Structure formats: C-alpha cells, structure tokens
Amino acid sequence: MTTEVYESVLHPGSLVAELKKNNVSHVVWLPDSETNFLYNMMLEEPTLDLIPVCREGETMAVGGRAGGGGGAAGVFEAGDSIRGLCLDLNQPLVMLVGYRGWTRRGPTPDSAGRFIEHILHAWGINYYLVETDDDADRISVAFEESQRLNRPVAVLIGTEFGS
C-alpha cells in the first residue's frame, strides 16, 4: 500500500479572492521577481489598482488606508511610518508581509524571519499566518479586526506561492 502525500500550497488566486472579498480597491506593491506572477495577476484584475513604489519602506507612507505590502524588511524600514500614520492616528491597515526566510521545518536562516514577530509584538500589532489556501480566510479576519479596532493588522505570508 502506498500513501501519497499532498503538500498544501497557497495559490495567488486565493489571495486575490480575499482582497476582492474585502472590497480592496488599491494595493501598494513593490514588484519583485519572487512574486511577479502575483503582481501580474493583480494587474489583470479590473477591480484592483496597483500603486507601485520604489522601496519597501514607502509602502506604508504611500499606502495609508489604500493597502500595504512588502516583506519583513519593508516593515522594519517603514517602522516610523507605521508608528506615525497607523498607530498614533488609529488608522486601519492590513499589511501583507512576506515572512522572508521563515520555515516551520528547522532553523530560520534569515534574520528578517527571526525578528518580524518580535517587532510586531513590540508595536502591539496582531498578525495572522497564511501558509496554504485553507489559511487564506485569515486575510478577511485581519480586515475585520483592523476596521473594528482602527489599528494595523499584519498577515504573514509564510510560504512561497504555488502555481
């Protein structure tokens, strides 16, 4: 008897569906080679307007209530904008954060992955981990919480996207 193991994946379409479900109209994004196919999928979605930035740290200042994004390093770089625009002014914002270097299968080699949760805890920002299509509904939970509390909430994307 053979047992087949199917690894759960996160498809870009699941993320786009959650954005649409939450009436997101604008997404601030730094295009990169790792997520280019997701970027292209969002470009093709007529209900989404993508606002490109030059550096991850610009995502918070440019995005405000429009969106969010970037990797863990972008959150570190944008710390003052998060503090000043979102925390001090009580602005709802959902940040989609690539959990760079994180793995549940051993040590996390990238310092961004080791530090991001500690930084979010220090700022009092709640977060949700999304690794598979089954977890994608946590994005809606983050949107509801952000609006209800008038605070930023992070969604940590803890996996590479499947095709």
VMD Tcl script that builds the backbone (N, CA, C; Angstrom):
set m [mol new atoms 489]
animate dup $m
set s [atomselect $m all]
$s set {name element resname resid chain x y z} {
  {N N MET 1 A 0.841 -1.172 0.000}
  {CA C MET 1 A 0.000 0.000 0.000}
  {C C MET 1 A 0.890 1.240 0.000}
  {N N THR 2 A 0.625 2.150 -0.917}
  {CA C THR 2 A 1.390 3.391 -0.962}
  {C C THR 2 A 0.515 4.529 -0.462}
  {N N THR 3 A 1.155 5.405 0.211}
  {CA C THR 3 A 0.457 6.586 0.716}
  {C C THR 3 A 1.012 7.798 -0.001}
  {N N GLU 4 A 0.130 8.525 -0.664}
  {CA C GLU 4 A 0.560 9.742 -1.341}
  {C C GLU 4 A 0.388 10.921 -0.395}
  {N N VAL 5 A 1.400 11.769 -0.372}
  {CA C VAL 5 A 1.346 12.956 0.465}
  {C C VAL 5 A 1.174 14.159 -0.437}
  {N N TYR 6 A 0.144 14.922 -0.184}
  {CA C TYR 6 A -0.098 16.133 -0.939}
  {C C TYR 6 A 0.248 17.318 -0.049}
  {N N GLU 7 A 1.201 18.091 -0.491}
  {CA C GLU 7 A 1.575 19.265 0.285}
  {C C GLU 7 A 0.615 20.397 -0.048}
  {N N SER 8 A 0.082 21.008 0.978}
  {CA C SER 8 A -0.812 22.141 0.783}
  {C C SER 8 A -0.011 23.331 0.306}
  {N N VAL 9 A -0.611 24.105 -0.584}
  {CA C VAL 9 A 0.068 25.287 -1.115}
  {C C VAL 9 A -0.861 26.487 -1.029}
  {N N LEU 10 A -0.266 27.631 -1.206}
  {CA C LEU 10 A -1.014 28.880 -1.289}
  {C C LEU 10 A -0.947 29.353 -2.729}
  {N N HIS 11 A -2.095 29.438 -3.367}
  {CA C HIS 11 A -2.165 29.906 -4.747}
  {C C HIS 11 A -2.427 31.408 -4.760}
  {N N PRO 12 A -1.832 32.141 -5.678}
  {CA C PRO 12 A -2.056 33.589 -5.752}
  {C C PRO 12 A -3.532 33.949 -5.889}
  {N N GLY 13 A -4.283 33.119 -6.575}
  {CA C GLY 13 A -5.702 33.389 -6.750}
  {C C GLY 13 A -6.457 33.444 -5.431}
  {N N SER 14 A -6.018 32.662 -4.448}
  {CA C SER 14 A -6.659 32.691 -3.126}
  {C C SER 14 A -6.469 34.038 -2.465}
  {N N LEU 15 A -5.288 34.603 -2.597}
  {CA C LEU 15 A -5.007 35.911 -2.016}
  {C C LEU 15 A -5.825 36.983 -2.730}
  {N N VAL 16 A -5.851 36.954 -4.057}
  {CA C VAL 16 A -6.615 37.945 -4.822}
  {C C VAL 16 A -8.103 37.839 -4.486}
  {N N ALA 17 A -8.615 36.615 -4.329}
  {CA C ALA 17 A -10.022 36.433 -3.979}
  {C C ALA 17 A -10.345 37.067 -2.626}
  {N N GLU 18 A -9.438 36.951 -1.665}
  {CA C GLU 18 A -9.660 37.557 -0.353}
  {C C GLU 18 A -9.628 39.081 -0.434}
  {N N LEU 19 A -8.745 39.622 -1.259}
  {CA C LEU 19 A -8.720 41.081 -1.441}
  {C C LEU 19 A -10.041 41.563 -2.023}
  {N N LYS 20 A -10.533 40.866 -3.043}
  {CA C LYS 20 A -11.802 41.241 -3.662}
  {C C LYS 20 A -12.958 41.110 -2.668}
  {N N LYS 21 A -12.947 40.032 -1.894}
  {CA C LYS 21 A -13.997 39.783 -0.904}
  {C C LYS 21 A -14.087 40.928 0.105}
  {N N ASN 22 A -12.955 41.566 0.363}
  {CA C ASN 22 A -12.906 42.653 1.334}
  {C C ASN 22 A -12.942 44.023 0.680}
  {N N ASN 23 A -13.364 44.067 -0.578}
  {CA C ASN 23 A -13.548 45.312 -1.317}
  {C C ASN 23 A -12.289 46.169 -1.386}
  {N N VAL 24 A -11.140 45.526 -1.460}
  {CA C VAL 24 A -9.890 46.261 -1.628}
  {C C VAL 24 A -9.863 46.807 -3.044}
  {N N SER 25 A -9.584 48.081 -3.166}
  {CA C SER 25 A -9.542 48.697 -4.487}
  {C C SER 25 A -8.119 49.075 -4.903}
  {N N HIS 26 A -7.233 49.291 -3.928}
  {CA C HIS 26 A -5.865 49.706 -4.220}
  {C C HIS 26 A -4.890 48.845 -3.426}
  {N N VAL 27 A -3.825 48.456 -4.067}
  {CA C VAL 27 A -2.774 47.682 -3.422}
  {C C VAL 27 A -1.449 48.381 -3.706}
  {N N VAL 28 A -0.743 48.735 -2.640}
  {CA C VAL 28 A 0.588 49.324 -2.770}
  {C C VAL 28 A 1.567 48.162 -2.786}
  {N N TRP 29 A 2.438 48.138 -3.785}
  {CA C TRP 29 A 3.235 46.932 -4.007}
  {C C TRP 29 A 4.594 47.285 -4.580}
  {N N LEU 30 A 5.591 46.574 -4.132}
  {CA C LEU 30 A 6.917 46.647 -4.731}
  {C C LEU 30 A 7.108 45.377 -5.548}
  {N N PRO 31 A 7.035 45.489 -6.871}
  {CA C PRO 31 A 7.205 44.303 -7.700}
  {C C PRO 31 A 8.586 43.695 -7.500}
  {N N ASP 32 A 8.625 42.371 -7.463}
  {CA C ASP 32 A 9.904 41.673 -7.380}
  {C C ASP 32 A 9.814 40.373 -8.164}
  {N N SER 33 A 10.937 39.732 -8.358}
  {CA C SER 33 A 10.961 38.526 -9.183}
  {C C SER 33 A 10.247 37.354 -8.508}
  {N N GLU 34 A 10.260 37.293 -7.180}
  {CA C GLU 34 A 9.636 36.172 -6.479}
  {C C GLU 34 A 8.119 36.197 -6.549}
  {N N THR 35 A 7.530 37.370 -6.615}
  {CA C THR 35 A 6.066 37.465 -6.619}
  {C C THR 35 A 5.539 38.110 -7.891}
  {N N ASN 36 A 6.335 38.081 -8.945}
  {CA C ASN 36 A 5.942 38.723 -10.194}
  {C C ASN 36 A 4.634 38.163 -10.747}
  {N N PHE 37 A 4.425 36.841 -10.650}
  {CA C PHE 37 A 3.198 36.246 -11.178}
  {C C PHE 37 A 1.982 36.716 -10.389}
  {N N LEU 38 A 2.117 36.957 -9.073}
  {CA C LEU 38 A 1.021 37.502 -8.282}
  {C C LEU 38 A 0.758 38.950 -8.693}
  {N N TYR 39 A 1.822 39.703 -8.880}
  {CA C TYR 39 A 1.708 41.088 -9.337}
  {C C TYR 39 A 0.959 41.134 -10.672}
  {N N ASN 40 A 1.350 40.277 -11.604}
  {CA C ASN 40 A 0.683 40.236 -12.911}
  {C C ASN 40 A -0.785 39.847 -12.781}
  {N N MET 41 A -1.095 38.932 -11.886}
  {CA C MET 41 A -2.490 38.532 -11.669}
  {C C MET 41 A -3.299 39.711 -11.128}
  {N N MET 42 A -2.701 40.472 -10.218}
  {CA C MET 42 A -3.409 41.639 -9.678}
  {C C MET 42 A -3.566 42.725 -10.739}
  {N N LEU 43 A -2.562 42.872 -11.624}
  {CA C LEU 43 A -2.677 43.845 -12.716}
  {C C LEU 43 A -3.848 43.515 -13.631}
  {N N GLU 44 A -4.097 42.235 -13.832}
  {CA C GLU 44 A -5.175 41.799 -14.719}
  {C C GLU 44 A -6.547 41.887 -14.064}
  {N N GLU 45 A -6.590 42.051 -12.742}
  {CA C GLU 45 A -7.869 42.127 -12.026}
  {C C GLU 45 A -8.428 43.540 -12.155}
  {N N PRO 46 A -9.567 43.707 -12.842}
  {CA C PRO 46 A -10.090 45.056 -13.098}
  {C C PRO 46 A -10.536 45.805 -11.847}
  {N N THR 47 A -10.796 45.111 -10.753}
  {CA C THR 47 A -11.251 45.805 -9.547}
  {C C THR 47 A -10.097 46.291 -8.670}
  {N N LEU 48 A -8.855 45.960 -9.034}
  {CA C LEU 48 A -7.693 46.367 -8.242}
  {C C LEU 48 A -6.839 47.364 -9.006}
  {N N ASP 49 A -6.445 48.424 -8.331}
  {CA C ASP 49 A -5.464 49.363 -8.862}
  {C C ASP 49 A -4.176 49.159 -8.082}
  {N N LEU 50 A -3.104 48.856 -8.792}
  {CA C LEU 50 A -1.817 48.670 -8.146}
  {C C LEU 50 A -1.047 49.974 -8.147}
  {N N ILE 51 A -0.501 50.304 -7.004}
  {CA C ILE 51 A 0.305 51.509 -6.849}
  {C C ILE 51 A 1.738 51.046 -6.605}
  {N N PRO 52 A 2.596 51.155 -7.602}
  {CA C PRO 52 A 3.974 50.697 -7.409}
  {C C PRO 52 A 4.795 51.693 -6.601}
  {N N VAL 53 A 5.737 51.169 -5.840}
  {CA C VAL 53 A 6.672 52.003 -5.087}
  {C C VAL 53 A 8.088 51.559 -5.436}
  {N N CYS 54 A 9.053 52.384 -5.071}
  {CA C CYS 54 A 10.455 52.104 -5.394}
  {C C CYS 54 A 11.168 51.314 -4.301}
  {N N ARG 55 A 10.703 51.461 -3.065}
  {CA C ARG 55 A 11.326 50.783 -1.928}
  {C C ARG 55 A 10.234 50.246 -1.012}
  {N N GLU 56 A 10.530 49.130 -0.351}
  {CA C GLU 56 A 9.539 48.543 0.550}
  {C C GLU 56 A 9.092 49.517 1.633}
  {N N GLY 57 A 10.026 50.315 2.127}
  {CA C GLY 57 A 9.695 51.241 3.197}
  {C C GLY 57 A 8.676 52.291 2.811}
  {N N GLU 58 A 8.492 52.525 1.501}
  {CA C GLU 58 A 7.499 53.508 1.051}
  {C C GLU 58 A 6.073 52.976 1.130}
  {N N THR 59 A 5.907 51.670 1.270}
  {CA C THR 59 A 4.564 51.091 1.190}
  {C C THR 59 A 3.613 51.662 2.220}
  {N N MET 60 A 4.083 51.889 3.437}
  {CA C MET 60 A 3.188 52.385 4.487}
  {C C MET 60 A 2.850 53.854 4.260}
  {N N ALA 61 A 3.849 54.654 3.948}
  {CA C ALA 61 A 3.606 56.087 3.752}
  {C C ALA 61 A 2.719 56.330 2.535}
  {N N VAL 62 A 2.945 55.596 1.463}
  {CA C VAL 62 A 2.144 55.761 0.253}
  {C C VAL 62 A 0.774 55.118 0.432}
  {N N GLY 63 A 0.738 53.973 1.086}
  {CA C GLY 63 A -0.490 53.204 1.182}
  {C C GLY 63 A -1.527 53.764 2.115}
  {N N GLY 64 A -1.104 54.184 3.291}
  {CA C GLY 64 A -2.091 54.623 4.273}
  {C C GLY 64 A -3.202 53.610 4.386}
  {N N ARG 65 A -4.390 54.007 4.044}
  {CA C ARG 65 A -5.524 53.094 4.096}
  {C C ARG 65 A -5.725 52.346 2.785}
  {N N ALA 66 A -4.901 52.632 1.783}
  {CA C ALA 66 A -5.121 52.022 0.473}
  {C C ALA 66 A -4.703 50.570 0.412}
  {N N GLY 67 A -3.743 50.167 1.175}
  {CA C GLY 67 A -3.293 48.791 1.057}
  {C C GLY 67 A -2.178 48.506 2.007}
  {N N GLY 68 A -1.121 47.938 1.516}
  {CA C GLY 68 A 0.021 47.561 2.327}
  {C C GLY 68 A 0.817 46.565 1.531}
  {N N GLY 69 A 1.855 46.097 2.077}
  {CA C GLY 69 A 2.594 45.066 1.395}
  {C C GLY 69 A 4.055 45.148 1.701}
  {N N GLY 70 A 4.807 44.355 1.012}
  {CA C GLY 70 A 6.239 44.327 1.217}
  {C C GLY 70 A 6.638 43.139 2.050}
  {N N GLY 71 A 7.908 42.974 2.206}
  {CA C GLY 71 A 8.422 41.878 3.002}
  {C C GLY 71 A 8.718 42.332 4.411}
  {N N ALA 72 A 9.233 41.401 5.186}
  {CA C ALA 72 A 9.562 41.716 6.575}
  {C C ALA 72 A 10.532 42.887 6.645}
  {N N ALA 73 A 11.503 42.915 5.742}
  {CA C ALA 73 A 12.465 44.016 5.743}
  {C C ALA 73 A 11.772 45.341 5.478}
  {N N GLY 74 A 10.727 45.342 4.660}
  {CA C GLY 74 A 9.972 46.558 4.391}
  {C C GLY 74 A 9.260 47.063 5.630}
  {N N VAL 75 A 8.765 46.141 6.454}
  {CA C VAL 75 A 8.127 46.543 7.704}
  {C C VAL 75 A 9.156 47.188 8.617}
  {N N PHE 76 A 10.360 46.616 8.678}
  {CA C PHE 76 A 11.408 47.205 9.510}
  {C C PHE 76 A 11.733 48.615 9.021}
  {N N GLU 77 A 11.893 48.765 7.712}
  {CA C GLU 77 A 12.245 50.056 7.126}
  {C C GLU 77 A 11.136 51.078 7.301}
  {N N ALA 78 A 9.894 50.625 7.308}
  {CA C ALA 78 A 8.748 51.529 7.381}
  {C C ALA 78 A 8.268 51.761 8.806}
  {N N GLY 79 A 9.058 51.359 9.781}
  {CA C GLY 79 A 8.625 51.429 11.169}
  {C C GLY 79 A 8.099 52.782 11.599}
  {N N ASP 80 A 8.767 53.851 11.236}
  {CA C ASP 80 A 8.315 55.167 11.663}
  {C C ASP 80 A 6.991 55.539 11.004}
  {N N SER 81 A 6.800 55.134 9.765}
  {CA C SER 81 A 5.515 55.394 9.105}
  {C C SER 81 A 4.395 54.597 9.757}
  {N N ILE 82 A 4.676 53.359 10.107}
  {CA C ILE 82 A 3.663 52.537 10.788}
  {C C ILE 82 A 3.297 53.189 12.117}
  {N N ARG 83 A 4.305 53.616 12.853}
  {CA C ARG 83 A 4.062 54.256 14.147}
  {C C ARG 83 A 3.270 55.546 13.984}
  {N N GLY 84 A 3.754 56.425 13.116}
  {CA C GLY 84 A 3.157 57.746 12.989}
  {C C GLY 84 A 1.821 57.762 12.284}
  {N N LEU 85 A 1.674 56.974 11.229}
  {CA C LEU 85 A 0.444 57.022 10.432}
  {C C LEU 85 A -0.631 56.056 10.898}
  {N N CYS 86 A -0.235 54.908 11.378}
  {CA C CYS 86 A -1.235 53.891 11.703}
  {C C CYS 86 A -1.501 53.781 13.198}
  {N N LEU 87 A -0.448 53.685 13.980}
  {CA C LEU 87 A -0.643 53.503 15.414}
  {C C LEU 87 A -1.055 54.795 16.105}
  {N N ASP 88 A -0.332 55.884 15.872}
  {CA C ASP 88 A -0.649 57.142 16.558}
  {C C ASP 88 A -1.962 57.750 16.087}
  {N N LEU 89 A -2.315 57.555 14.821}
  {CA C LEU 89 A -3.546 58.139 14.277}
  {C C LEU 89 A -4.704 57.150 14.228}
  {N N ASN 90 A -4.478 55.942 14.767}
  {CA C ASN 90 A -5.531 54.919 14.811}
  {C C ASN 90 A -6.128 54.635 13.440}
  {N N GLN 91 A -5.274 54.364 12.472}
  {CA C GLN 91 A -5.714 54.077 11.111}
  {C C GLN 91 A -5.753 52.573 10.867}
  {N N PRO 92 A -6.858 52.058 10.345}
  {CA C PRO 92 A -6.879 50.642 9.986}
  {C C PRO 92 A -5.998 50.401 8.759}
  {N N LEU 93 A -5.258 49.345 8.776}
  {CA C LEU 93 A -4.395 48.982 7.659}
  {C C LEU 93 A -4.097 47.502 7.758}
  {N N VAL 94 A -4.265 46.782 6.664}
  {CA C VAL 94 A -3.856 45.380 6.612}
  {C C VAL 94 A -2.562 45.325 5.815}
  {N N MET 95 A -1.526 44.805 6.454}
  {CA C MET 95 A -0.206 44.696 5.831}
  {C C MET 95 A 0.022 43.250 5.432}
  {N N LEU 96 A 0.209 43.008 4.144}
  {CA C LEU 96 A 0.577 41.679 3.667}
  {C C LEU 96 A 2.096 41.626 3.669}
  {N N VAL 97 A 2.644 40.788 4.520}
  {CA C VAL 97 A 4.082 40.774 4.760}
  {C C VAL 97 A 4.651 39.414 4.396}
  {N N GLY 98 A 5.573 39.411 3.445}
  {CA C GLY 98 A 6.284 38.180 3.136}
  {C C GLY 98 A 7.151 37.798 4.322}
  {N N TYR 99 A 6.929 36.620 4.868}
  {CA C TYR 99 A 7.646 36.146 6.054}
  {C C TYR 99 A 8.979 35.560 5.599}
  {N N ARG 100 A 9.835 36.448 5.105}
  {CA C ARG 100 A 11.075 36.085 4.437}
  {C C ARG 100 A 11.986 35.227 5.314}
  {N N GLY 101 A 12.349 34.079 4.795}
  {CA C GLY 101 A 13.283 33.202 5.470}
  {C C GLY 101 A 12.667 32.280 6.506}
  {N N TRP 102 A 11.389 32.453 6.810}
  {CA C TRP 102 A 10.760 31.641 7.840}
  {C C TRP 102 A 10.464 30.246 7.319}
  {N N THR 103 A 10.619 29.266 8.159}
  {CA C THR 103 A 10.236 27.908 7.836}
  {C C THR 103 A 9.838 27.188 9.110}
  {N N ARG 104 A 8.856 26.322 9.002}
  {CA C ARG 104 A 8.483 25.522 10.164}
  {C C ARG 104 A 9.276 24.219 10.184}
  {N N ARG 105 A 10.175 24.056 9.234}
  {CA C ARG 105 A 10.936 22.819 9.106}
  {C C ARG 105 A 12.395 22.985 9.525}
  {N N GLY 106 A 12.649 23.728 10.559}
  {CA C GLY 106 A 14.022 23.888 11.020}
  {C C GLY 106 A 14.343 25.334 11.306}
  {N N PRO 107 A 15.622 25.621 11.484}
  {CA C PRO 107 A 16.021 26.994 11.814}
  {C C PRO 107 A 15.676 27.978 10.691}
  {N N THR 108 A 15.362 29.188 11.096}
  {CA C THR 108 A 15.092 30.264 10.148}
  {C C THR 108 A 16.396 31.003 9.910}
  {N N PRO 109 A 16.986 30.847 8.719}
  {CA C PRO 109 A 18.317 31.417 8.478}
  {C C PRO 109 A 18.335 32.930 8.285}
  {N N ASP 110 A 17.233 33.519 7.859}
  {CA C ASP 110 A 17.182 34.944 7.549}
  {C C ASP 110 A 16.760 35.718 8.798}
  {N N SER 111 A 17.508 36.732 9.165}
  {CA C SER 111 A 17.177 37.492 10.376}
  {C C SER 111 A 15.819 38.181 10.264}
  {N N ALA 112 A 15.376 38.520 9.047}
  {CA C ALA 112 A 14.050 39.134 8.891}
  {C C ALA 112 A 12.976 38.188 9.423}
  {N N GLY 113 A 13.091 36.922 9.108}
  {CA C GLY 113 A 12.134 35.936 9.598}
  {C C GLY 113 A 12.218 35.722 11.097}
  {N N ARG 114 A 13.395 35.847 11.658}
  {CA C ARG 114 A 13.556 35.666 13.106}
  {C C ARG 114 A 13.033 36.851 13.901}
  {N N PHE 115 A 13.064 38.060 13.329}
  {CA C PHE 115 A 12.726 39.253 14.089}
  {C C PHE 115 A 11.313 39.788 13.879}
  {N N ILE 116 A 10.656 39.458 12.771}
  {CA C ILE 116 A 9.403 40.132 12.437}
  {C C ILE 116 A 8.336 39.973 13.522}
  {N N GLU 117 A 8.164 38.773 14.065}
  {CA C GLU 117 A 7.139 38.596 15.097}
  {C C GLU 117 A 7.458 39.425 16.339}
  {N N HIS 118 A 8.732 39.495 16.709}
  {CA C HIS 118 A 9.130 40.292 17.874}
  {C C HIS 118 A 8.821 41.774 17.653}
  {N N ILE 119 A 9.084 42.259 16.439}
  {CA C ILE 119 A 8.802 43.658 16.119}
  {C C ILE 119 A 7.301 43.919 16.191}
  {N N LEU 120 A 6.504 43.040 15.612}
  {CA C LEU 120 A 5.053 43.214 15.652}
  {C C LEU 120 A 4.536 43.185 17.088}
  {N N HIS 121 A 5.067 42.283 17.905}
  {CA C HIS 121 A 4.678 42.244 19.326}
  {C C HIS 121 A 5.032 43.554 20.018}
  {N N ALA 122 A 6.236 44.062 19.766}
  {CA C ALA 122 A 6.681 45.307 20.412}
  {C C ALA 122 A 5.758 46.473 20.059}
  {N N TRP 123 A 5.267 46.504 18.830}
  {CA C TRP 123 A 4.376 47.579 18.398}
  {C C TRP 123 A 2.918 47.308 18.770}
  {N N GLY 124 A 2.639 46.128 19.297}
  {CA C GLY 124 A 1.256 45.783 19.638}
  {C C GLY 124 A 0.399 45.504 18.429}
  {N N ILE 125 A 1.013 45.019 17.357}
  {CA C ILE 125 A 0.284 44.718 16.120}
  {C C ILE 125 A -0.013 43.219 16.070}
  {N N ASN 126 A -1.300 42.892 16.008}
  {CA C ASN 126 A -1.694 41.490 15.856}
  {C C ASN 126 A -1.350 41.022 14.448}
  {N N TYR 127 A -1.180 39.715 14.304}
  {CA C TYR 127 A -0.859 39.170 12.986}
  {C C TYR 127 A -1.441 37.774 12.841}
  {N N TYR 128 A -1.589 37.378 11.589}
  {CA C TYR 128 A -2.100 36.064 11.227}
  {C C TYR 128 A -1.151 35.446 10.221}
  {N N LEU 129 A -0.904 34.153 10.352}
  {CA C LEU 129 A -0.019 33.420 9.445}
  {C C LEU 129 A -0.854 32.740 8.372}
  {N N VAL 130 A -0.475 32.949 7.115}
  {CA C VAL 130 A -1.123 32.296 5.984}
  {C C VAL 130 A -0.065 31.482 5.250}
  {N N GLU 131 A -0.293 30.171 5.184}
  {CA C GLU 131 A 0.642 29.271 4.501}
  {C C GLU 131 A -0.002 28.494 3.362}
  {N N THR 132 A -1.317 28.315 3.414}
  {CA C THR 132 A -2.000 27.496 2.411}
  {C C THR 132 A -3.313 28.174 2.007}
  {N N ASP 133 A -3.939 27.641 0.972}
  {CA C ASP 133 A -5.251 28.139 0.568}
  {C C ASP 133 A -6.253 28.022 1.711}
  {N N ASP 134 A -6.111 26.995 2.551}
  {CA C ASP 134 A -7.016 26.820 3.689}
  {C C ASP 134 A -6.886 27.948 4.707}
  {N N ASP 135 A -5.736 28.613 4.735}
  {CA C ASP 135 A -5.499 29.714 5.672}
  {C C ASP 135 A -5.908 31.071 5.101}
  {N N ALA 136 A -6.209 31.140 3.820}
  {CA C ALA 136 A -6.428 32.428 3.154}
  {C C ALA 136 A -7.536 33.245 3.800}
  {N N ASP 137 A -8.523 32.584 4.411}
  {CA C ASP 137 A -9.611 33.342 5.045}
  {C C ASP 137 A -9.142 34.164 6.239}
  {N N ARG 138 A -7.921 33.917 6.715}
  {CA C ARG 138 A -7.366 34.742 7.795}
  {C C ARG 138 A -7.139 36.176 7.320}
  {N N ILE 139 A -7.033 36.362 6.017}
  {CA C ILE 139 A -6.915 37.715 5.474}
  {C C ILE 139 A -8.194 38.493 5.772}
  {N N SER 140 A -9.342 37.854 5.607}
  {CA C SER 140 A -10.617 38.509 5.938}
  {C C SER 140 A -10.713 38.789 7.433}
  {N N VAL 141 A -10.218 37.880 8.250}
  {CA C VAL 141 A -10.206 38.095 9.692}
  {C C VAL 141 A -9.375 39.333 10.016}
  {N N ALA 142 A -8.228 39.472 9.336}
  {CA C ALA 142 A -7.364 40.639 9.557}
  {C C ALA 142 A -8.067 41.933 9.148}
  {N N PHE 143 A -8.770 41.926 8.014}
  {CA C PHE 143 A -9.500 43.127 7.580}
  {C C PHE 143 A -10.578 43.500 8.592}
  {N N GLU 144 A -11.326 42.519 9.069}
  {CA C GLU 144 A -12.392 42.799 10.042}
  {C C GLU 144 A -11.792 43.377 11.320}
  {N N GLU 145 A -10.720 42.769 11.807}
  {CA C GLU 145 A -10.096 43.233 13.044}
  {C C GLU 145 A -9.516 44.636 12.887}
  {N N SER 146 A -8.873 44.888 11.775}
  {CA C SER 146 A -8.275 46.197 11.534}
  {C C SER 146 A -9.335 47.293 11.529}
  {N N GLN 147 A -10.451 47.038 10.864}
  {CA C GLN 147 A -11.539 48.023 10.813}
  {C C GLN 147 A -12.185 48.199 12.184}
  {N N ARG 148 A -12.409 47.085 12.882}
  {CA C ARG 148 A -13.081 47.147 14.185}
  {C C ARG 148 A -12.239 47.890 15.217}
  {N N LEU 149 A -10.915 47.692 15.179}
  {CA C LEU 149 A -10.037 48.282 16.181}
  {C C LEU 149 A -9.356 49.573 15.719}
  {N N ASN 150 A -9.528 49.939 14.426}
  {CA C ASN 150 A -8.818 51.096 13.871}
  {C C ASN 150 A -7.323 50.995 14.140}
  {N N ARG 151 A -6.767 49.869 13.790}
  {CA C ARG 151 A -5.348 49.599 14.008}
  {C C ARG 151 A -4.814 48.770 12.849}
  {N N PRO 152 A -3.510 48.814 12.646}
  {CA C PRO 152 A -2.930 47.923 11.645}
  {C C PRO 152 A -2.942 46.480 12.133}
  {N N VAL 153 A -3.092 45.572 11.200}
  {CA C VAL 153 A -3.004 44.134 11.448}
  {C C VAL 153 A -2.141 43.569 10.326}
  {N N ALA 154 A -1.262 42.659 10.669}
  {CA C ALA 154 A -0.368 42.066 9.674}
  {C C ALA 154 A -0.841 40.667 9.292}
  {N N VAL 155 A -0.627 40.319 8.042}
  {CA C VAL 155 A -0.817 38.964 7.554}
  {C C VAL 155 A 0.563 38.513 7.072}
  {N N LEU 156 A 1.114 37.521 7.750}
  {CA C LEU 156 A 2.415 37.000 7.388}
  {C C LEU 156 A 2.231 35.886 6.374}
  {N N ILE 157 A 2.781 36.084 5.177}
  {CA C ILE 157 A 2.697 35.066 4.127}
  {C C ILE 157 A 3.891 34.150 4.331}
  {N N GLY 158 A 3.639 32.984 4.919}
  {CA C GLY 158 A 4.715 32.105 5.371}
  {C C GLY 158 A 5.105 31.010 4.421}
  {N N THR 159 A 4.893 31.223 3.139}
  {CA C THR 159 A 5.255 30.204 2.164}
  {C C THR 159 A 5.444 30.853 0.804}
  {N N GLU 160 A 6.106 30.143 -0.073}
  {CA C GLU 160 A 6.165 30.588 -1.464}
  {C C GLU 160 A 4.836 30.204 -2.115}
  {N N PHE 161 A 4.403 30.963 -3.088}
  {CA C PHE 161 A 3.167 30.670 -3.778}
  {C C PHE 161 A 3.337 29.463 -4.687}
  {N N GLY 162 A 2.278 28.646 -4.755}
  {CA C GLY 162 A 2.254 27.534 -5.696}
  {C C GLY 162 A 1.696 28.022 -7.013}
  {N N SER 163 A 1.850 27.211 -8.020}
  {CA C SER 163 A 1.357 27.619 -9.351}
  {C C SER 163 A -0.049 27.124 -9.580}
}
mol reanalyze $m
mol bondsrecalc $m
mol representation Tube
mol addrep $m
